[in-house]
Amino acid sequence: MRIATRVLIPLSALLLTTGSANAPDDLDTFVAEQMAMRHIPGLSLAIVENGKIIASRAYGVTDRGSNKIVTLNTVFQAGSISKSVAAFGALHLVEDGKLSLDTDVNASLKSWKLPPSEYTSAVPVTLRGILSHTAGLTVHGFPGYDADSSMPTLVQVLNGTPPTNTAAIRSDMTPGTKWRYSGGGYTIMQQMMIDVTGRSFPDYMQRTVLGPLEMRQSSYEQPPRGELASLTAAGHYREGGIVHKRWHVYPEMAAAGLWTTPADLARFAIGVQQAYAGKSSKVISQAMAKQMLTEQKDNDGLGVFLEGTGKNLWFSHNGRDEGFDALLNAAAETGQAVAIMINANDNSGAVSRIAAFVAKKYHWPNASTYVAPTAVAVPASRLAEVSGRYEMANNQMATLVVLNGRLYGASDGLPDEEYIPLSNDTFAAAGRDVRLTFNRDASGAVISVTRTQGANTRTAPRIGPLFASLTQQSNEDVALTGRIESVLRALGQGGSAMVNVQGITDGARKDFGRDPWPPATGLSKLSFVAAQDISARGIERHGSKVARILYYRMTANGKETRLMVHLTADGLVTDVDTADE
């Protein structure tokens, strides 16, 4: 199988710390290993203990291929952690009497109004619903804009009019009935905050939140200005390329527009902790902080996700912008926090593993006590038999690969979590209490895997082998390949092409939406590799049962991508996956 080459950057090139001439420790070594395994160019983190920042560290480079190292002053895009910080500012306005948590948002909106709908006739959209993702609003997230693109106004974003690249933000569900993530809601909140303060959003947030919390390396300015612009890291895609002009611009500032450092995110966490404890009211009062960290629905507070209760209550948020990922975890009462930011989009568990390592290193109350078991010897042939793809849940495919005689989960074509063999068909995760037991049919072929975590067990059917192990077959239905190519071209074009193309299920057409799918943009060649009957495995994608998978090599814009095309029994495309290994 093809695994991308792993390059370990020497620790001397990776590490900067707050201390002078600090020798690398076990955390530095672990971070370097995770960065090398996942090809992460740069990473920065901050650790809070007893309500104080005790460590800030920076690793790697700001731009892949350069020698410009990440420093403690390097700023990253925070992605959706922007929502948590923006929520702090909105709650300040609630306490000032300029906003209300529980009245119709249209009472505060002046420059734009949320259009009425059948869903809001009896129950209005409120700020509480926006902050807790229960307002029934559309638009999950935002891709941002290329630095050379025309930028929409905020009202254009709200209405989904050109040059906006996302749909109109509307109500399509009765508020309060269901939790559903909506960056669109936070964009409405941004307009509310502008309208009631008469200030630009970056200026209001600087005066009310960033300044009082001493977040000196932070700004909602889009694009960043002055000295801050010179301190930015460049964003990197999961396949390694640098985002054009180094980063995207986000007019949706409250939802995704914060530039910051891990240390400044740590200062935000401390600000929440101090308000919650009644030690500080720089931004909000203790009573409002208690509301912020009270569950509204499905472990969501007001601007943050929640886990645990009492002394074990933690608040968190993760974030992703184009080329950037981030994570913030913080204890509400006991004064711990960790903030991690990377200049890459990484779909693995690397950032979470680093956070877990920090918790264990500092003996935090939420630290895992898991100890990895001792491996037993397993023949290479048995490892090869269990590698492949498994449908862990509807439209959630897991890939297992073998590298240097060891079994790993894989994401984005790179190794991720390691699984340690306990027997020929039973494996344990290296870093958490997860067991995989592979099930075979009478012939000895692996047909499924049973995953056990604590008291939870589920069995996932095996979709098929890795792409690299497929044997080239003859294409017995050239016409079908032609129809699939038409669907792929429509995916690459988006817009009306997706509305009019034939050969796709209604569920896939609806779920794919009208935004172009980048891997298929500029498709020039589609080469059939193999077909597989999986009709007996009970796999469903986008509302339709999958009968077959066809494997292809697709060339688009000069780049080859390996594809898995999921077909119904009547030959309609109901899903497409890239086959990274």
C-alpha positions in Angstrom: 0.0 0.0 0.0 1.1 3.6 -0.5 1.9 5.5 2.6 3.3 9.0 2.3 6.9 9.4 3.4 7.3 10.5 7.0 9.8 13.1 7.8 10.7 13.9 11.5 11.8 17.5 12.0 14.6 17.6 14.6 13.5 18.9 18.0 16.1 21.6 17.8 14.3 23.0 14.8 10.8 22.5 16.2 10.9 23.9 19.7 10.6 27.3 21.3 9.4 27.6 24.9 8.7 30.4 27.3 11.7 29.4 29.4 15.3 30.1 28.4 17.3 27.3 27.0 14.8 24.7 28.1 15.8 21.2 27.1 13.1 19.2 25.2 10.9 17.1 27.5 8.5 14.2 26.9 5.8 16.6 25.7 8.1 18.1 23.1 9.0 14.6 21.9 5.4 13.5 21.7 4.3 16.7 19.8 7.2 16.2 17.3 6.2 12.6 16.7 2.5 13.6 16.1 3.5 16.4 13.8 5.8 14.2 11.8 3.3 11.4 11.5 0.6 13.8 10.3 2.8 16.1 8.3 1.7 19.2 10.3 4.0 22.1 9.4 3.6 24.2 12.5 1.9 24.0 16.0 1.6 26.2 19.0 0.1 25.4 22.4 -0.5 26.9 25.8 -1.1 25.2 29.1 -3.0 26.7 32.1 -2.7 25.4 35.7 -4.4 26.9 38.7 -5.8 29.7 36.6 -2.3 30.8 35.2 -0.5 30.1 32.0 2.4 27.9 33.0 3.8 27.0 29.5 3.6 28.3 26.0 5.4 26.4 23.2 5.8 26.7 19.5 7.0 24.1 17.0 7.7 23.8 13.3 7.4 26.4 10.5 4.8 29.0 9.4 5.0 28.0 5.7 5.9 24.5 4.4 9.2 24.5 2.7 10.4 27.7 4.4 12.7 28.2 7.4 10.5 30.7 9.1 9.8 29.1 12.4 6.6 29.3 14.4 7.2 31.5 17.5 5.0 32.3 20.5 3.9 35.4 18.7 2.8 33.6 15.5 -1.0 34.0 15.0 -3.3 31.4 13.7 -6.9 31.4 12.6 -9.1 30.1 15.4 -12.0 28.9 13.2 -15.1 28.2 15.2 -13.4 29.0 18.5 -14.2 32.5 17.3 -17.8 31.7 18.3 -16.9 31.2 21.9 -15.0 34.5 22.2 -17.8 36.3 20.3 -20.4 34.8 22.6 -18.6 36.4 25.5 -19.0 39.8 23.8 -22.7 39.1 23.1 -23.4 38.1 26.7 -21.8 41.4 27.8 -24.4 43.2 25.7 -27.1 41.2 27.3 -26.0 42.4 30.7 -25.8 46.0 29.4 -29.5 45.7 28.3 -28.7 46.1 24.6 -29.5 42.5 23.7 -31.8 40.0 25.1 -31.3 36.2 25.3 -34.9 35.3 24.9 -36.7 37.8 22.6 -37.0 37.7 18.9 -33.7 38.6 17.2 -35.5 40.9 14.8 -36.1 43.3 17.7 -32.4 44.0 17.7 -31.7 43.8 14.0 -31.7 47.1 12.1 -29.6 46.7 8.9 -31.3 43.4 8.1 -34.2 41.2 9.3 -34.5 37.5 9.4 -37.3 36.7 7.0 -40.4 35.2 8.7 -41.2 31.5 8.1 -43.8 29.0 9.0 -41.3 27.7 11.7 -41.1 31.1 13.5 -44.7 32.1 13.5 -45.2 30.7 17.1 -41.7 30.4 18.4 -39.1 33.2 17.6 -35.4 32.8 16.8 -33.6 34.1 19.9 -30.0 34.9 20.9 -30.1 32.0 23.4 -31.0 29.7 20.5 -28.2 31.0 18.3 -25.6 30.6 21.0 -26.7 27.1 21.8 -27.3 26.0 18.1 -31.0 25.4 18.8 -32.4 28.2 16.8 -33.3 26.1 13.7 -31.1 28.2 11.4 -29.3 27.1 8.2 -25.7 27.2 7.0 -23.4 25.0 9.0 -20.1 26.8 8.3 -18.1 29.0 5.9 -15.3 28.3 3.5 -14.0 31.9 3.6 -12.8 33.8 0.5 -9.6 33.7 -1.5 -7.7 36.8 -0.7 -8.0 37.8 -4.4 -11.8 37.3 -4.5 -14.5 39.9 -4.2 -15.7 40.1 -0.6 -19.4 40.2 0.2 -20.9 42.5 2.7 -22.4 40.9 5.9 -25.9 41.6 4.6 -25.0 39.8 1.3 -23.8 36.8 3.4 -27.0 36.8 5.3 -29.0 36.8 2.1 -26.7 34.5 0.1 -26.4 37.0 -2.7 -23.3 37.4 -5.0 -20.4 37.4 -4.4 -21.4 35.3 -1.4 -20.3 31.6 -1.6 -22.8 30.2 0.8 -26.6 29.9 0.9 -28.9 32.4 2.5 -29.2 32.1 6.3 -32.8 31.2 7.0 -35.1 29.4 9.5 -36.1 25.9 8.4 -36.9 24.3 11.7 -39.0 25.2 14.7 -36.6 26.9 17.2 -35.8 24.9 20.3 -36.8 21.5 18.9 -33.4 20.2 17.9 -29.7 20.9 18.2 -28.1 21.6 14.9 -24.8 23.4 14.4 -25.2 26.7 12.6 -22.4 29.2 11.9 -25.2 31.1 10.1 -26.8 31.9 13.4 -23.6 33.4 14.7 -23.5 35.6 11.6 -26.9 36.9 12.5 -25.6 37.6 16.0 -22.6 39.5 14.5 -25.1 41.8 12.7 -27.1 42.2 15.9 -24.0 43.3 17.8 -23.1 45.8 15.1 -26.6 47.2 15.0 -27.0 47.7 18.7 -23.5 49.1 19.4 -23.0 51.2 16.2 -19.4 49.9 16.1 -17.6 47.6 13.7 -17.5 44.1 15.0 -13.6 44.0 15.4 -13.7 47.3 17.2 -16.4 46.3 19.6 -14.7 43.0 20.4 -11.4 44.7 20.9 -12.8 47.2 23.4 -15.0 44.8 25.3 -13.4 41.4 25.2 -9.9 41.2 23.7 -8.5 44.2 25.5 -9.9 43.6 28.9 -8.7 40.0 28.8 -5.3 41.1 27.6 -5.5 39.1 24.4 -2.9 41.4 22.8 -2.1 39.1 19.8 -5.8 38.7 18.8 -8.1 40.5 16.3 -11.3 39.9 14.4 -10.0 42.2 11.6 -10.5 40.4 8.2 -8.0 40.5 6.7 -5.5 41.2 9.6 -3.8 44.5 9.5 -0.5 46.0 10.5 2.0 44.1 12.6 -0.5 41.2 13.2 -0.6 40.6 9.4 3.2 40.0 9.5 2.9 37.5 12.3 0.4 35.1 10.5 1.1 31.5 9.8 0.1 30.1 6.4 -2.8 27.6 6.2 -2.1 24.2 4.7 -4.5 21.8 3.1 -4.7 18.2 4.2 -2.8 17.1 1.2 0.0 19.5 2.0 -0.5 22.5 -0.3 -0.5 26.1 1.0 -3.7 28.1 0.8 -3.5 30.6 -1.9 -2.2 33.9 -0.5 -1.6 32.0 2.7 -5.1 32.2 4.2 -8.7 32.9 3.4 -10.7 36.0 4.5 -13.8 35.6 6.6 -16.4 38.4 6.7 -18.3 36.0 9.0 -16.1 37.2 11.8 -18.1 36.0 14.8 -18.4 32.5 13.4 -14.9 32.1 12.0 -12.8 35.3 11.9 -10.6 35.4 15.0 -6.8 35.6 14.5 -5.1 34.7 17.8 -2.5 32.6 19.6 -2.9 29.7 22.0 -1.7 31.9 24.9 -4.5 34.4 24.1 -7.1 31.6 23.9 -5.7 30.5 27.3 -6.3 34.0 28.6 -9.9 33.8 27.3 -10.4 30.5 29.1 -9.0 32.1 32.3 -11.4 35.0 31.8 -14.3 32.5 31.7 -13.0 30.7 34.8 -12.6 33.8 36.8 -16.0 35.1 35.9 -17.5 31.7 36.8 -15.8 31.8 40.2 -16.9 35.4 40.8 -13.3 36.6 40.8 -13.6 38.9 37.9 -16.4 40.8 36.0 -14.2 42.4 33.3 -16.6 41.1 30.6 -19.5 39.4 32.2 -20.8 38.7 35.7 -20.7 35.5 37.7 -24.4 35.0 37.1 -24.0 35.3 33.4 -21.0 33.0 33.4 -23.1 30.5 35.2 -25.7 30.7 32.4 -22.9 30.4 29.8 -21.8 27.1 31.3 -25.2 25.7 31.8 -26.4 23.1 29.4 -29.1 24.3 27.0 -29.4 21.2 24.9 -27.2 18.2 23.9 -24.2 19.3 26.0 -24.1 22.8 24.5 -24.0 25.9 26.7 -24.0 29.4 25.4 -21.0 29.5 22.9 -19.2 26.5 24.3 -19.6 22.7 24.5 -19.9 21.2 27.9 -18.8 17.9 29.5 -19.2 16.7 33.1 -20.7 18.5 36.1 -19.6 20.3 39.3 -15.8 20.0 39.9 -15.6 17.9 36.7 -17.3 20.5 34.5 -15.2 21.3 31.4 -16.0 23.7 28.5 -14.5 23.5 25.1 -14.7 24.3 21.4 -12.7 23.2 18.3 -12.2 25.2 15.2 -11.4 24.9 11.5 -10.8 27.5 8.9 -9.2 26.9 5.5 -5.8 25.5 6.3 -6.1 25.9 10.1 -7.3 23.7 13.0 -7.6 24.6 16.7 -8.8 23.2 20.0 -9.5 24.7 23.4 -10.3 22.6 26.5 -10.8 24.2 29.9 -12.0 23.2 33.4 -14.8 25.5 34.8 -13.8 25.3 38.5 -10.3 23.7 38.9 -8.3 26.1 36.8 -6.8 24.0 34.0 -6.9 24.6 30.3 -5.0 23.7 27.1 -5.1 25.5 23.7 -3.6 24.0 20.6 -3.4 25.6 17.1 -2.0 24.2 13.9 -1.5 25.6 10.4 -3.1 22.6 8.7 -6.4 20.9 8.2 -5.9 17.5 9.8 -8.7 15.0 10.1 -6.9 12.7 12.5 -6.9 12.6 16.3 -3.4 14.1 16.6 -4.5 17.4 18.3 -6.8 15.5 20.7 -4.0 13.1 21.5 -1.7 16.0 22.4 -4.4 17.5 24.6 -4.8 14.1 26.3 -1.0 13.9 26.8 -1.0 17.3 28.5 -3.8 16.3 30.8 -2.0 13.1 31.8 1.4 14.8 32.2 -0.1 17.4 34.6 -2.4 14.9 36.4 -5.5 16.8 35.6 -8.8 15.4 36.9 -10.0 14.6 33.4 -6.8 12.7 32.5 -7.2 9.2 31.1 -5.7 6.4 33.3 -5.6 4.0 30.3 -2.4 2.0 30.0 -1.7 0.4 26.6 -1.4 -3.4 26.7 1.6 -5.4 25.7 1.5 -6.5 22.0 1.6 -10.1 20.9 3.3 -11.3 17.7 0.9 -11.5 14.8 1.8 -12.8 11.3 2.0 -10.2 8.6 -0.6 -12.1 6.6 -3.2 -11.6 9.4 -2.5 -7.9 9.5 -3.0 -7.7 5.8 -6.4 -9.6 6.1 -7.8 -7.1 8.6 -6.7 -4.0 6.7 -9.3 -2.4 4.6 -12.4 -0.2 4.9 -15.3 -0.5 7.4 -18.6 1.3 7.6 -18.6 2.3 11.3 -21.9 4.3 11.0 -24.0 5.7 8.2 -21.6 7.5 5.8 -18.7 7.1 8.3 -16.0 5.0 6.8 -12.9 3.9 8.7 -9.7 2.8 7.0 -7.1 0.4 8.5 -3.6 0.2 7.1 -0.4 -1.7 7.8 2.8 0.3 8.2 6.1 -1.3 9.2 4.4 -4.3 10.5 1.9 -2.4 12.7 -1.8 -1.7 12.3 -3.1 1.9 12.1 -6.3 3.7 11.5 -5.7 6.1 8.6 -7.1 9.5 7.6 -6.2 11.7 4.6 -3.8 9.0 3.4 -1.6 9.2 6.6 -1.4 6.9 9.6 -3.4 8.0 12.7 -4.3 5.9 15.7 -2.3 2.7 16.3 -3.9 -0.6 17.2 -1.9 -3.1 19.3 -2.5 -6.8 18.6 -3.8 -8.9 21.5 -4.4 -11.9 19.3 -4.7 -12.6 15.6 -8.1 -11.0 15.4 -8.3 -8.7 18.5 -6.5 -5.3 18.8 -6.4 -2.5 21.4 -6.0 1.2 20.7 -2.6 2.5 21.9 -4.0 5.6 23.6 -7.5 4.8 24.8 -9.8 2.0 25.9 -11.0 0.8 22.5 -11.0 -2.8 21.3 -11.4 -4.0 17.7 -12.4 -7.7 17.1 -12.5 -8.9 13.5 -15.2 -11.3 12.5 -14.8 -13.9 9.8 -17.1 -16.0 7.7 -16.8 -19.8 7.2 -14.1 -19.4 4.6 -12.0 -17.3 7.0 -12.5 -14.0 5.1 -12.9 -10.9 7.3 -16.5 -9.6 7.0 -16.9 -7.1 9.8 -15.2 -5.6 12.9 -16.8 -5.2 16.4 -15.7 -2.0 18.1 -15.9 -1.9 21.9 -15.4 1.2 24.0 -16.4 0.9 27.6 -20.0 -0.4 27.6 -20.6 0.5 24.0 -20.3 -2.1 21.3 -21.1 -2.0 17.6 -20.3 -4.1 14.6 -19.4 -2.5 11.3 -19.4 -4.3 8.0 -16.3 -4.5 5.9 -16.7 -2.5 2.8 -13.7 -3.9 1.0 -10.0 -4.0 0.6 -7.6 -1.1 0.3 -7.3 0.4 -3.1 -3.7 -0.6 -3.4 -4.5 -4.3 -3.1 -7.2 -4.3 -5.9 -6.6 -6.3 -9.0 -7.3 -4.5 -12.3 -10.6 -5.8 -13.8 -12.0 -5.3 -17.3 -14.7 -2.6 -17.6 -17.9 -4.6 -18.5 -20.2 -1.6 -18.5 -18.6 1.3 -20.4 -21.9 3.1 -20.6 -22.2 3.1 -16.8 -18.8 4.6 -16.5 -19.9 7.4 -18.9 -22.9 8.2 -16.6 -20.7 8.2 -13.6 -18.3 10.6 -15.3 -21.2 12.9 -16.0 -22.1 12.9 -12.3 -18.5 13.6 -11.3 -18.3 16.5 -13.8 -21.4 18.0 -12.3 -20.0 17.6 -8.8 -16.9 19.5 -10.0 -19.0 22.3 -11.4 -21.6 22.6 -8.8 -24.5 25.0 -9.2 -27.1 24.2 -11.9 -25.0 21.3 -13.1 -25.9 19.4 -9.9 -29.5 20.3 -10.4 -29.8 18.9 -13.9 -27.4 15.9 -13.9 -29.0 12.5 -14.2 -27.7 9.2 -12.7 -27.7 10.4 -9.0 -30.0 9.6 -6.2 -32.3 12.4 -4.8 -30.7 12.0 -1.4 -27.1 12.5 -2.7 -28.2 15.4 -4.9 -29.7 17.1 -1.9 -26.9 16.3 0.6 -24.1 17.2 -1.8 -25.6 20.7 -2.3 -24.6 23.0 -5.1 -21.1 23.9 -4.0 -18.4 22.5 -6.4 -16.5 19.4 -5.1 -12.8 20.4 -5.6 -11.4 16.9 -6.4 -13.6 16.7 -9.5 -13.1 20.2 -10.8 -11.4 20.1 -14.2 -11.9 16.3 -14.6 -10.1 15.1 -17.7 -9.9 11.3 -17.3 -11.7 8.5 -15.5 -10.2 5.0 -15.5 -12.1 2.0 -14.3 -10.1 -0.3 -11.8 -12.5 -2.7 -10.2 -16.1 -3.4 -9.1 -17.3 -5.0 -5.9 -20.7 -6.4 -4.9 -21.6 -5.3 -1.3 -25.4 -5.7 -1.6 -25.6 -8.1 1.4 -23.7 -5.8 3.8 -26.5 -3.4 4.7 -24.6 -0.2 3.8 -26.6 2.9 3.2 -25.5 6.3 1.9 -27.6 9.4 1.6 -30.8 7.6 2.1 -30.3 4.8 -0.5 -28.9 1.2 -0.1 -25.5 0.6 -1.6 -25.4 -2.5 -3.9 -22.0 -2.0 -5.5 -18.8 0.0 -5.2 -16.8 0.9 -8.4 -13.2 1.9 -8.0 -11.7 4.5 -10.4 -8.6 6.6 -11.0 -9.7 10.1 -11.8 -7.4 12.8 -13.2 -8.6 16.4 -12.6 -6.4 19.5 -13.0 -3.4 17.3 -13.6 -3.8 15.4 -10.3 -4.8 11.8 -9.9 -7.3 10.9 -7.3 -8.5 7.4 -6.4 -12.3 7.1 -6.0 -14.9 4.8 -4.6 -18.3 5.3 -6.3 -21.2 3.9 -4.3 -24.1 2.7 -6.5 -27.6 1.6 -5.9 -29.0 -1.6 -7.4 -30.3 0.4 -10.4 -27.0 2.0 -11.0 -27.5 5.5 -9.5 -24.6 7.2 -7.7 -25.5 7.6 -4.1 -22.0 8.7 -2.8 -18.4 9.3 -3.8 -15.4 8.9 -1.6 -11.7 9.6 -2.2 -9.7 6.5 -1.4 -6.9 7.9 0.7 -4.6 5.2 2.2 
